[in-house]
Amino acid sequence: MNIQEGHSRWGSRGTARASIAAGLDFKAIACAFDGQAILNDISFSIEPGEIVSLLGASGAGKTTLLRITAGIEVPTSGSLYLNGKIVAGEGVFIPPEARNVGLMFQDYALFPHLSILGNVKFGLRDLPQKAADIEARAALDRVGLSDYADHFPHMLSGGQQQRVALARAIAPRPSILLMDEPFSGLDNRLRDRVRDETIAVLREIGATCVIVTHDPEEALRVSDRILLLKGGHIVQYAEPEELYYNPVDHWAARFFSDLNEVDGVVRGGLVHTPIGRFDAEGFEDGQEALVCIRQQGVRLHKAINKEYVSALPARIKRRMFLGEIDLYEISLKDCSEPFFVRSSSGHNFMKGENIGVSFRKKDVLIFAK
């Protein structure tokens, strides 16, 4: 019978053993399998100690890029540098074991025939037995599993197995830690806690960390910078707030937010739409544009004496209770498209109620159509 996650706590914060972080430079990396391009012209840098997420939909090239970083895959062209030293490309290839890189896989890849301590010690085979034992037990202590050293993986819950995999990855004190969707196998109840504790460990050890994820909220939550990939190309590489508030294109905006979208035409520096006019700096007169408004950037107002103050007239079509927020579908005057609003105001608007709406400026994004 599995031991439940709630029966063991994480170790004390600030006790993880530090690594010496390394920087990474990717220069025109490309990779193809059987003639099919997986990555194209990937060029970016990661500073020592940064946590960077590789984000994108399935097939974007995230895991391939991670495997190239680890040395499991060889790029078709381009070069990879670790602390300024080439490790792949230009006729050079440094194998994984010589890169001081830690790996943590989506399925944890624990050895069922080894004890928890044995699993953690597996990456410490170059150390004398006593030193390996000390390092492994220190890593287990940091993730709160020192009491389970003699157990086997099948005796632990999924969350605890994830923690064993983390302990095994950090025990050798890697310069770079690579994680392939490390939280996707956990249920929603555990994911936030395990993720937050894992990031705390990563910050403590100081290693450079690259995390593959398809979850934009997760990437925003854990990253110093995010590399957004689509079809093997870089769409945008930026800090979370920059990527969220200043997406480079419509696709990037939709990847991070549920949007209401309205067509418009630019005249006199403004986009004219059925729901109002919006600033359109940098657009030409007559150009067609797409106004995108995040659902959480729409504010609902009560109607007072059938008048609306600084708000467009609208009507509630339906309300959906989602726990901490309400999701409303509303109809706006002169707009044929349905509008959706995520509201945490605490006021319940009723179906059929006449209301007003306004838009938060930073949640209005405009793109050329």
C-alpha atoms as a printed R data frame, in Angstrom:
    type eleno elety resid chain resno       x      y       z
1   ATOM     1    CA   MET     A     1   0.000  0.000   0.000
2   ATOM     2    CA   ASN     A     2   1.345  3.429  -0.936
3   ATOM     3    CA   ILE     A     3   2.286  5.896   1.767
4   ATOM     4    CA   GLN     A     4   0.149  8.987   1.359
5   ATOM     5    CA   GLU     A     5   1.772 12.304   0.472
6   ATOM     6    CA   GLY     A     6   0.271 14.077   3.467
7   ATOM     7    CA   HIS     A     7   2.105 11.750   5.883
8   ATOM     8    CA   SER     A     8   5.528 13.300   5.196
9   ATOM     9    CA   ARG     A     9   6.658 16.905   5.179
10  ATOM    10    CA   TRP     A    10   9.343 18.540   3.114
11  ATOM    11    CA   GLY     A    11  12.666 19.269   4.794
12  ATOM    12    CA   SER     A    12  13.660 22.651   6.174
13  ATOM    13    CA   ARG     A    13  14.174 25.362   3.587
14  ATOM    14    CA   GLY     A    14  17.676 26.728   3.228
15  ATOM    15    CA   THR     A    15  19.375 23.379   3.864
16  ATOM    16    CA   ALA     A    16  20.005 22.163   0.306
17  ATOM    17    CA   ARG     A    17  23.653 21.859  -0.706
18  ATOM    18    CA   ALA     A    18  24.740 24.450  -3.261
19  ATOM    19    CA   SER     A    19  25.914 23.839  -6.817
20  ATOM    20    CA   ILE     A    20  28.111 25.981  -9.050
21  ATOM    21    CA   ALA     A    21  25.781 27.174 -11.789
22  ATOM    22    CA   ALA     A    22  26.733 27.227 -15.464
23  ATOM    23    CA   GLY     A    23  25.548 29.402 -18.341
24  ATOM    24    CA   LEU     A    24  24.227 28.064 -21.633
25  ATOM    25    CA   ASP     A    25  24.426 29.533 -25.139
26  ATOM    26    CA   PHE     A    26  22.440 28.078 -28.033
27  ATOM    27    CA   LYS     A    27  23.621 29.278 -31.432
28  ATOM    28    CA   ALA     A    28  21.545 28.489 -34.528
29  ATOM    29    CA   ILE     A    29  20.599 25.036 -33.223
30  ATOM    30    CA   ALA     A    30  18.665 22.897 -35.693
31  ATOM    31    CA   CYS     A    31  17.571 19.289 -35.449
32  ATOM    32    CA   ALA     A    32  15.824 16.977 -37.891
33  ATOM    33    CA   PHE     A    33  14.745 13.337 -37.749
34  ATOM    34    CA   ASP     A    34  14.273 11.374 -40.976
35  ATOM    35    CA   GLY     A    35  14.359 14.624 -42.904
36  ATOM    36    CA   GLN     A    36  11.661 16.259 -40.812
37  ATOM    37    CA   ALA     A    37  12.729 19.481 -39.103
38  ATOM    38    CA   ILE     A    38  12.060 19.519 -35.346
39  ATOM    39    CA   LEU     A    39  14.044 22.623 -34.391
40  ATOM    40    CA   ASN     A    40  15.028 25.562 -36.598
41  ATOM    41    CA   ASP     A    41  17.573 28.303 -35.885
42  ATOM    42    CA   ILE     A    42  17.282 28.207 -32.092
43  ATOM    43    CA   SER     A    43  19.484 30.966 -30.664
44  ATOM    44    CA   PHE     A    44  19.266 32.191 -27.067
45  ATOM    45    CA   SER     A    45  21.257 32.286 -23.829
46  ATOM    46    CA   ILE     A    46  20.608 31.265 -20.233
47  ATOM    47    CA   GLU     A    47  22.474 33.004 -17.424
48  ATOM    48    CA   PRO     A    48  24.028 30.971 -14.588
49  ATOM    49    CA   GLY     A    49  21.429 30.274 -11.898
50  ATOM    50    CA   GLU     A    50  18.400 31.171 -14.036
51  ATOM    51    CA   ILE     A    51  15.249 29.062 -14.143
52  ATOM    52    CA   VAL     A    52  14.037 29.006 -17.748
53  ATOM    53    CA   SER     A    53  10.900 27.265 -18.985
54  ATOM    54    CA   LEU     A    54  10.625 25.793 -22.467
55  ATOM    55    CA   LEU     A    55   6.946 26.355 -23.216
56  ATOM    56    CA   GLY     A    56   4.809 25.310 -26.129
57  ATOM    57    CA   ALA     A    57   2.189 22.887 -27.387
58  ATOM    58    CA   SER     A    58   2.938 19.231 -28.129
59  ATOM    59    CA   GLY     A    59   5.346 18.925 -31.034
60  ATOM    60    CA   ALA     A    60   6.872 22.375 -30.536
61  ATOM    61    CA   GLY     A    61  10.349 20.916 -30.015
62  ATOM    62    CA   LYS     A    62  10.660 21.442 -26.248
63  ATOM    63    CA   THR     A    63  11.827 17.961 -25.263
64  ATOM    64    CA   THR     A    64  14.178 17.690 -28.238
65  ATOM    65    CA   LEU     A    65  15.849 20.935 -27.172
66  ATOM    66    CA   LEU     A    66  16.136 19.611 -23.619
67  ATOM    67    CA   ARG     A    67  17.684 16.365 -24.860
68  ATOM    68    CA   ILE     A    68  20.219 18.307 -26.940
69  ATOM    69    CA   THR     A    69  21.122 20.286 -23.814
70  ATOM    70    CA   ALA     A    70  21.603 17.033 -21.887
71  ATOM    71    CA   GLY     A    71  23.681 15.440 -24.628
72  ATOM    72    CA   ILE     A    72  21.141 12.709 -25.325
73  ATOM    73    CA   GLU     A    73  20.491 14.085 -28.818
74  ATOM    74    CA   VAL     A    74  22.980 15.630 -31.240
75  ATOM    75    CA   PRO     A    75  21.947 18.791 -33.141
76  ATOM    76    CA   THR     A    76  21.880 18.537 -36.920
77  ATOM    77    CA   SER     A    77  23.561 21.931 -37.074
78  ATOM    78    CA   GLY     A    78  24.441 24.823 -34.795
79  ATOM    79    CA   SER     A    79  26.438 24.905 -31.583
80  ATOM    80    CA   LEU     A    80  25.801 24.616 -27.853
81  ATOM    81    CA   TYR     A    81  28.138 26.220 -25.333
82  ATOM    82    CA   LEU     A    82  28.376 25.551 -21.605
83  ATOM    83    CA   ASN     A    83  30.175 28.341 -19.730
84  ATOM    84    CA   GLY     A    84  31.657 29.463 -23.026
85  ATOM    85    CA   LYS     A    85  33.002 26.004 -23.916
86  ATOM    86    CA   ILE     A    86  31.512 24.212 -26.883
87  ATOM    87    CA   VAL     A    87  29.870 20.899 -25.957
88  ATOM    88    CA   ALA     A    88  28.010 20.166 -29.211
89  ATOM    89    CA   GLY     A    89  28.566 21.284 -32.795
90  ATOM    90    CA   GLU     A    90  31.516 22.121 -35.038
91  ATOM    91    CA   GLY     A    91  32.684 18.532 -34.853
92  ATOM    92    CA   VAL     A    92  32.653 18.495 -31.051
93  ATOM    93    CA   PHE     A    93  30.420 16.384 -28.842
94  ATOM    94    CA   ILE     A    94  30.805 16.138 -25.075
95  ATOM    95    CA   PRO     A    95  28.799 13.193 -23.648
96  ATOM    96    CA   PRO     A    96  26.156 13.713 -20.928
97  ATOM    97    CA   GLU     A    97  28.287 12.354 -18.094
98  ATOM    98    CA   ALA     A    98  30.955 14.992 -18.774
99  ATOM    99    CA   ARG     A    99  28.561 17.967 -18.737
100 ATOM   100    CA   ASN     A   100  27.653 17.956 -14.998
101 ATOM   101    CA   VAL     A   101  23.972 17.975 -15.921
102 ATOM   102    CA   GLY     A   102  21.203 16.569 -13.740
103 ATOM   103    CA   LEU     A   103  18.102 15.034 -15.332
104 ATOM   104    CA   MET     A   104  14.592 14.640 -13.997
105 ATOM   105    CA   PHE     A   105  12.120 12.862 -16.251
106 ATOM   106    CA   GLN     A   106   8.348 13.076 -16.496
107 ATOM   107    CA   ASP     A   107   7.860  9.505 -15.229
108 ATOM   108    CA   TYR     A   108  10.615  9.941 -12.570
109 ATOM   109    CA   ALA     A   109  12.456  6.843 -13.929
110 ATOM   110    CA   LEU     A   110  13.080  5.332 -10.500
111 ATOM   111    CA   PHE     A   111  14.620  1.869 -10.320
112 ATOM   112    CA   PRO     A   112  12.023 -0.433  -8.744
113 ATOM   113    CA   HIS     A   113  14.624 -2.913  -7.456
114 ATOM   114    CA   LEU     A   114  16.601 -0.242  -5.598
115 ATOM   115    CA   SER     A   115  15.680  1.299  -2.258
116 ATOM   116    CA   ILE     A   116  14.964  5.015  -2.076
117 ATOM   117    CA   LEU     A   117  18.493  5.581  -0.799
118 ATOM   118    CA   GLY     A   118  19.861  3.361  -3.553
119 ATOM   119    CA   ASN     A   119  18.009  5.384  -6.178
120 ATOM   120    CA   VAL     A   120  19.451  8.651  -4.897
121 ATOM   121    CA   LYS     A   121  22.963  7.198  -4.644
122 ATOM   122    CA   PHE     A   122  22.791  5.961  -8.235
123 ATOM   123    CA   GLY     A   123  24.118  9.282  -9.564
124 ATOM   124    CA   LEU     A   124  26.944  9.334  -7.015
125 ATOM   125    CA   ARG     A   125  28.831  6.248  -8.189
126 ATOM   126    CA   ASP     A   126  32.052  8.240  -8.666
127 ATOM   127    CA   LEU     A   127  32.184  9.030  -4.960
128 ATOM   128    CA   PRO     A   128  33.489  6.710  -2.246
129 ATOM   129    CA   GLN     A   129  30.697  4.724  -0.604
130 ATOM   130    CA   LYS     A   130  30.677  6.741   2.625
131 ATOM   131    CA   ALA     A   131  30.696 10.119   0.857
132 ATOM   132    CA   ALA     A   132  27.919  8.984  -1.507
133 ATOM   133    CA   ASP     A   133  25.845  7.881   1.463
134 ATOM   134    CA   ILE     A   134  26.281 11.270   3.169
135 ATOM   135    CA   GLU     A   135  25.326 13.234   0.030
136 ATOM   136    CA   ALA     A   136  22.323 11.011  -0.725
137 ATOM   137    CA   ARG     A   137  20.972 11.227   2.800
138 ATOM   138    CA   ALA     A   138  21.403 15.020   2.794
139 ATOM   139    CA   ALA     A   139  19.371 15.254  -0.414
140 ATOM   140    CA   LEU     A   140  16.663 12.977   1.011
141 ATOM   141    CA   ASP     A   141  16.573 15.041   4.179
142 ATOM   142    CA   ARG     A   142  16.003 18.230   2.158
143 ATOM   143    CA   VAL     A   143  12.976 16.745   0.408
144 ATOM   144    CA   GLY     A   144  11.644 15.335   3.672
145 ATOM   145    CA   LEU     A   145  12.113 11.646   2.916
146 ATOM   146    CA   SER     A   146  15.035 10.657   5.109
147 ATOM   147    CA   ASP     A   147  12.724  8.338   7.074
148 ATOM   148    CA   TYR     A   148  11.936  6.420   3.882
149 ATOM   149    CA   ALA     A   149  15.505  5.622   2.831
150 ATOM   150    CA   ASP     A   150  14.940  1.863   3.138
151 ATOM   151    CA   HIS     A   151  11.571  1.858   1.340
152 ATOM   152    CA   PHE     A   152  11.095  1.026  -2.339
153 ATOM   153    CA   PRO     A   153   9.462  3.254  -4.993
154 ATOM   154    CA   HIS     A   154   6.219  1.258  -5.181
155 ATOM   155    CA   MET     A   155   5.634  1.961  -1.480
156 ATOM   156    CA   LEU     A   156   5.506  5.747  -2.020
157 ATOM   157    CA   SER     A   157   2.846  8.034  -3.446
158 ATOM   158    CA   GLY     A   158   3.303  9.834  -6.752
159 ATOM   159    CA   GLY     A   159   4.236 13.060  -5.001
160 ATOM   160    CA   GLN     A   160   6.852 11.305  -2.902
161 ATOM   161    CA   GLN     A   161   8.296  9.538  -5.941
162 ATOM   162    CA   GLN     A   162   8.664 12.964  -7.552
163 ATOM   163    CA   ARG     A   163  10.596 14.093  -4.493
164 ATOM   164    CA   VAL     A   164  12.891 11.054  -4.695
165 ATOM   165    CA   ALA     A   165  13.583 11.909  -8.346
166 ATOM   166    CA   LEU     A   166  14.385 15.479  -7.301
167 ATOM   167    CA   ALA     A   167  16.717 14.272  -4.539
168 ATOM   168    CA   ARG     A   168  18.515 11.998  -7.016
169 ATOM   169    CA   ALA     A   169  18.894 14.899  -9.471
170 ATOM   170    CA   ILE     A   170  20.322 17.379  -6.934
171 ATOM   171    CA   ALA     A   171  22.535 14.955  -4.959
172 ATOM   172    CA   PRO     A   172  25.520 15.251  -7.367
173 ATOM   173    CA   ARG     A   173  25.183 19.071  -7.165
174 ATOM   174    CA   PRO     A   174  24.819 19.584 -10.930
175 ATOM   175    CA   SER     A   175  25.683 22.861 -12.619
176 ATOM   176    CA   ILE     A   176  22.567 22.482 -14.773
177 ATOM   177    CA   LEU     A   177  19.335 20.697 -13.907
178 ATOM   178    CA   LEU     A   178  17.008 19.649 -16.736
179 ATOM   179    CA   MET     A   179  13.400 18.753 -15.941
180 ATOM   180    CA   ASP     A   180  10.944 17.292 -18.452
181 ATOM   181    CA   GLU     A   181   7.364 18.095 -17.348
182 ATOM   182    CA   PRO     A   182   8.209 17.125 -13.755
183 ATOM   183    CA   PHE     A   183   4.787 17.992 -12.293
184 ATOM   184    CA   SER     A   184   2.434 16.702 -14.986
185 ATOM   185    CA   GLY     A   185   1.943 13.324 -13.285
186 ATOM   186    CA   LEU     A   186   0.592 14.860 -10.075
187 ATOM   187    CA   ASP     A   187  -3.059 15.553  -9.351
188 ATOM   188    CA   ASN     A   188  -4.184 19.153  -8.993
189 ATOM   189    CA   ARG     A   189  -4.388 18.949  -5.219
190 ATOM   190    CA   LEU     A   190  -0.686 18.142  -4.888
191 ATOM   191    CA   ARG     A   191   0.782 19.944  -7.867
192 ATOM   192    CA   ASP     A   192   0.958 23.458  -6.448
193 ATOM   193    CA   ARG     A   193   2.569 22.372  -3.177
194 ATOM   194    CA   VAL     A   194   5.111 20.048  -4.798
195 ATOM   195    CA   ARG     A   195   5.947 22.619  -7.459
196 ATOM   196    CA   ASP     A   196   6.479 25.431  -4.947
197 ATOM   197    CA   GLU     A   197   8.673 23.272  -2.735
198 ATOM   198    CA   THR     A   198  10.652 22.052  -5.738
199 ATOM   199    CA   ILE     A   199  11.318 25.611  -6.906
200 ATOM   200    CA   ALA     A   200  12.434 26.508  -3.367
201 ATOM   201    CA   VAL     A   201  14.987 23.668  -3.559
202 ATOM   202    CA   LEU     A   202  16.177 24.836  -6.984
203 ATOM   203    CA   ARG     A   203  16.672 28.379  -5.707
204 ATOM   204    CA   GLU     A   204  18.677 27.057  -2.777
205 ATOM   205    CA   ILE     A   205  21.067 24.894  -4.781
206 ATOM   206    CA   GLY     A   206  21.542 27.751  -7.276
207 ATOM   207    CA   ALA     A   207  21.913 25.512 -10.326
208 ATOM   208    CA   THR     A   208  20.815 26.688 -13.736
209 ATOM   209    CA   CYS     A   209  17.491 24.997 -14.420
210 ATOM   210    CA   VAL     A   210  15.614 24.303 -17.659
211 ATOM   211    CA   ILE     A   211  12.036 23.064 -17.302
212 ATOM   212    CA   VAL     A   212   9.890 21.706 -20.123
213 ATOM   213    CA   THR     A   213   6.189 22.452 -19.674
214 ATOM   214    CA   HIS     A   214   3.053 22.870 -21.759
215 ATOM   215    CA   ASP     A   215   1.278 24.755 -18.950
216 ATOM   216    CA   PRO     A   216   1.526 28.564 -19.353
217 ATOM   217    CA   GLU     A   217   0.453 29.239 -15.758
218 ATOM   218    CA   GLU     A   218   3.195 26.951 -14.495
219 ATOM   219    CA   ALA     A   219   5.779 28.683 -16.683
220 ATOM   220    CA   LEU     A   220   4.703 32.110 -15.416
221 ATOM   221    CA   ARG     A   221   4.842 30.890 -11.846
222 ATOM   222    CA   VAL     A   222   8.299 29.307 -11.756
223 ATOM   223    CA   SER     A   223  10.440 31.010 -14.397
224 ATOM   224    CA   ASP     A   224  12.931 33.836 -14.560
225 ATOM   225    CA   ARG     A   225  12.472 33.746 -18.328
226 ATOM   226    CA   ILE     A   226  10.283 31.771 -20.717
227 ATOM   227    CA   LEU     A   227  11.184 30.480 -24.174
228 ATOM   228    CA   LEU     A   228   7.939 30.160 -26.122
229 ATOM   229    CA   LEU     A   229   8.229 27.684 -28.995
230 ATOM   230    CA   LYS     A   230   5.954 26.919 -31.929
231 ATOM   231    CA   GLY     A   231   6.700 24.405 -34.659
232 ATOM   232    CA   GLY     A   232  10.395 24.289 -33.792
233 ATOM   233    CA   HIS     A   233  10.836 28.069 -33.914
234 ATOM   234    CA   ILE     A   234  11.250 30.630 -31.142
235 ATOM   235    CA   VAL     A   235   8.171 32.839 -30.909
236 ATOM   236    CA   GLN     A   236   9.360 34.932 -27.964
237 ATOM   237    CA   TYR     A   237  11.957 34.790 -25.192
238 ATOM   238    CA   ALA     A   238  11.294 37.094 -22.276
239 ATOM   239    CA   GLU     A   239  10.582 37.497 -18.585
240 ATOM   240    CA   PRO     A   240   7.098 36.308 -17.567
241 ATOM   241    CA   GLU     A   241   5.508 39.758 -17.189
242 ATOM   242    CA   GLU     A   242   6.962 40.984 -20.466
243 ATOM   243    CA   LEU     A   243   5.690 37.927 -22.312
244 ATOM   244    CA   TYR     A   244   2.251 38.173 -20.730
245 ATOM   245    CA   TYR     A   245   1.644 41.909 -21.127
246 ATOM   246    CA   ASN     A   246   3.563 42.433 -24.365
247 ATOM   247    CA   PRO     A   247   3.130 39.268 -26.450
248 ATOM   248    CA   VAL     A   248   4.859 39.477 -29.792
249 ATOM   249    CA   ASP     A   249   1.812 38.301 -31.741
250 ATOM   250    CA   HIS     A   250  -1.769 37.112 -31.510
251 ATOM   251    CA   TRP     A   251  -0.773 33.457 -31.136
252 ATOM   252    CA   ALA     A   252   1.454 34.225 -28.153
253 ATOM   253    CA   ALA     A   253  -1.309 36.260 -26.529
254 ATOM   254    CA   ARG     A   254  -3.818 33.420 -26.924
255 ATOM   255    CA   PHE     A   255  -1.343 30.926 -25.464
256 ATOM   256    CA   PHE     A   256  -1.392 32.763 -22.131
257 ATOM   257    CA   SER     A   257  -4.934 34.086 -21.918
258 ATOM   258    CA   ASP     A   258  -8.539 33.419 -22.868
259 ATOM   259    CA   LEU     A   259  -9.392 36.346 -25.110
260 ATOM   260    CA   ASN     A   260 -12.434 38.165 -26.388
261 ATOM   261    CA   GLU     A   261 -11.678 39.153 -29.985
262 ATOM   262    CA   VAL     A   262 -13.281 41.935 -32.028
263 ATOM   263    CA   ASP     A   263 -12.434 43.124 -35.543
264 ATOM   264    CA   GLY     A   264 -11.728 46.767 -36.183
265 ATOM   265    CA   VAL     A   265 -10.309 49.306 -38.620
266 ATOM   266    CA   VAL     A   266  -7.671 51.923 -37.844
267 ATOM   267    CA   ARG     A   267  -8.558 55.560 -38.447
268 ATOM   268    CA   GLY     A   268  -6.716 58.524 -36.991
269 ATOM   269    CA   GLY     A   269  -4.554 56.483 -34.628
270 ATOM   270    CA   LEU     A   270  -7.530 54.597 -33.175
271 ATOM   271    CA   VAL     A   271  -9.015 51.185 -33.859
272 ATOM   272    CA   HIS     A   272 -12.745 51.642 -34.418
273 ATOM   273    CA   THR     A   273 -14.780 48.621 -33.307
274 ATOM   274    CA   PRO     A   274 -18.428 47.909 -32.409
275 ATOM   275    CA   ILE     A   275 -17.421 48.073 -28.719
276 ATOM   276    CA   GLY     A   276 -15.524 51.356 -28.835
277 ATOM   277    CA   ARG     A   277 -12.284 52.946 -29.958
278 ATOM   278    CA   PHE     A   278  -8.835 51.900 -28.796
279 ATOM   279    CA   ASP     A   279  -5.394 53.475 -29.151
280 ATOM   280    CA   ALA     A   280  -3.516 51.995 -32.110
281 ATOM   281    CA   GLU     A   281  -0.050 53.495 -32.142
282 ATOM   282    CA   GLY     A   282   2.096 52.219 -35.006
283 ATOM   283    CA   PHE     A   283  -0.821 51.203 -37.233
284 ATOM   284    CA   GLU     A   284  -1.664 52.800 -40.584
285 ATOM   285    CA   ASP     A   285  -4.987 54.367 -41.475
286 ATOM   286    CA   GLY     A   286  -7.305 51.863 -43.089
287 ATOM   287    CA   GLN     A   287  -5.428 48.878 -41.677
288 ATOM   288    CA   GLU     A   288  -7.553 46.039 -40.347
289 ATOM   289    CA   ALA     A   289  -6.811 45.131 -36.748
290 ATOM   290    CA   LEU     A   290  -7.861 42.617 -34.137
291 ATOM   291    CA   VAL     A   291  -8.678 43.903 -30.657
292 ATOM   292    CA   CYS     A   292  -8.145 41.226 -28.004
293 ATOM   293    CA   ILE     A   293  -9.395 41.702 -24.441
294 ATOM   294    CA   ARG     A   294  -8.512 39.249 -21.694
295 ATOM   295    CA   GLN     A   295 -11.536 37.807 -19.936
296 ATOM   296    CA   GLN     A   296 -10.242 38.917 -16.535
297 ATOM   297    CA   GLY     A   297  -9.704 42.451 -17.903
298 ATOM   298    CA   VAL     A   298 -13.440 43.060 -18.346
299 ATOM   299    CA   ARG     A   299 -15.202 44.755 -15.439
300 ATOM   300    CA   LEU     A   300 -18.916 44.395 -14.828
301 ATOM   301    CA   HIS     A   301 -20.939 47.338 -13.470
302 ATOM   302    CA   LYS     A   302 -24.423 47.454 -12.010
303 ATOM   303    CA   ALA     A   303 -26.922 49.503 -13.967
304 ATOM   304    CA   ILE     A   304 -28.218 52.532 -12.093
305 ATOM   305    CA   ASN     A   305 -31.498 54.036 -13.330
306 ATOM   306    CA   LYS     A   306 -30.866 52.328 -16.655
307 ATOM   307    CA   GLU     A   307 -27.836 54.562 -17.189
308 ATOM   308    CA   TYR     A   308 -24.241 53.459 -17.546
309 ATOM   309    CA   VAL     A   309 -21.307 55.475 -16.234
310 ATOM   310    CA   SER     A   310 -18.117 55.038 -18.309
311 ATOM   311    CA   ALA     A   311 -19.357 51.669 -19.444
312 ATOM   312    CA   LEU     A   312 -20.878 49.979 -22.470
313 ATOM   313    CA   PRO     A   313 -24.391 48.610 -22.157
314 ATOM   314    CA   ALA     A   314 -24.567 44.828 -21.921
315 ATOM   315    CA   ARG     A   315 -26.733 41.998 -20.657
316 ATOM   316    CA   ILE     A   316 -25.962 38.839 -18.702
317 ATOM   317    CA   LYS     A   317 -26.678 35.707 -20.758
318 ATOM   318    CA   ARG     A   318 -25.462 33.141 -18.224
319 ATOM   319    CA   ARG     A   319 -23.309 32.745 -15.129
320 ATOM   320    CA   MET     A   320 -21.021 29.783 -14.406
321 ATOM   321    CA   PHE     A   321 -19.682 29.290 -10.891
322 ATOM   322    CA   LEU     A   322 -16.010 28.225 -10.927
323 ATOM   323    CA   GLY     A   323 -15.215 28.470  -7.225
324 ATOM   324    CA   GLU     A   324 -12.962 31.478  -6.638
325 ATOM   325    CA   ILE     A   325 -14.332 33.257  -9.705
326 ATOM   326    CA   ASP     A   326 -17.513 33.483 -11.754
327 ATOM   327    CA   LEU     A   327 -17.435 33.099 -15.525
328 ATOM   328    CA   TYR     A   328 -20.084 35.180 -17.278
329 ATOM   329    CA   GLU     A   329 -21.237 35.102 -20.857
330 ATOM   330    CA   ILE     A   330 -22.566 38.528 -21.789
331 ATOM   331    CA   SER     A   331 -23.943 40.196 -24.898
332 ATOM   332    CA   LEU     A   332 -22.701 43.671 -25.810
333 ATOM   333    CA   LYS     A   333 -24.713 46.193 -27.745
334 ATOM   334    CA   ASP     A   334 -23.795 46.282 -31.451
335 ATOM   335    CA   CYS     A   335 -21.461 43.287 -31.067
336 ATOM   336    CA   SER     A   336 -22.495 39.976 -32.602
337 ATOM   337    CA   GLU     A   337 -19.732 37.990 -30.900
338 ATOM   338    CA   PRO     A   338 -20.356 36.548 -27.397
339 ATOM   339    CA   PHE     A   339 -18.176 37.999 -24.655
340 ATOM   340    CA   PHE     A   340 -16.828 36.109 -21.655
341 ATOM   341    CA   VAL     A   341 -15.821 37.659 -18.356
342 ATOM   342    CA   ARG     A   342 -13.924 36.166 -15.418
343 ATOM   343    CA   SER     A   343 -15.040 38.090 -12.352
344 ATOM   344    CA   SER     A   344 -13.970 37.877  -8.719
345 ATOM   345    CA   SER     A   345 -15.962 40.912  -7.590
346 ATOM   346    CA   GLY     A   346 -18.107 38.861  -5.206
347 ATOM   347    CA   HIS     A   347 -21.323 40.293  -6.669
348 ATOM   348    CA   ASN     A   348 -23.574 37.822  -8.452
349 ATOM   349    CA   PHE     A   349 -25.185 39.198 -11.569
350 ATOM   350    CA   MET     A   350 -28.315 37.384 -12.674
351 ATOM   351    CA   LYS     A   351 -29.258 36.019 -16.082
352 ATOM   352    CA   GLY     A   352 -31.055 38.696 -18.112
353 ATOM   353    CA   GLU     A   353 -29.756 41.556 -15.956
354 ATOM   354    CA   ASN     A   354 -28.804 44.766 -17.767
355 ATOM   355    CA   ILE     A   355 -25.305 45.879 -16.833
356 ATOM   356    CA   GLY     A   356 -22.398 47.946 -18.064
357 ATOM   357    CA   VAL     A   357 -18.866 46.827 -18.856
358 ATOM   358    CA   SER     A   358 -15.495 48.526 -19.101
359 ATOM   359    CA   PHE     A   359 -12.033 47.287 -19.991
360 ATOM   360    CA   ARG     A   360  -8.746 47.447 -18.108
361 ATOM   361    CA   LYS     A   361  -6.234 49.104 -20.404
362 ATOM   362    CA   LYS     A   362  -3.340 46.696 -19.810
363 ATOM   363    CA   ASP     A   363  -5.588 43.755 -20.748
364 ATOM   364    CA   VAL     A   364  -6.389 45.188 -24.183
365 ATOM   365    CA   LEU     A   365  -4.043 43.904 -26.898
366 ATOM   366    CA   ILE     A   366  -4.138 44.989 -30.543
367 ATOM   367    CA   PHE     A   367  -2.654 43.075 -33.453
368 ATOM   368    CA   ALA     A   368  -2.616 43.538 -37.202
369 ATOM   369    CA   LYS     A   369  -5.146 41.254 -38.791
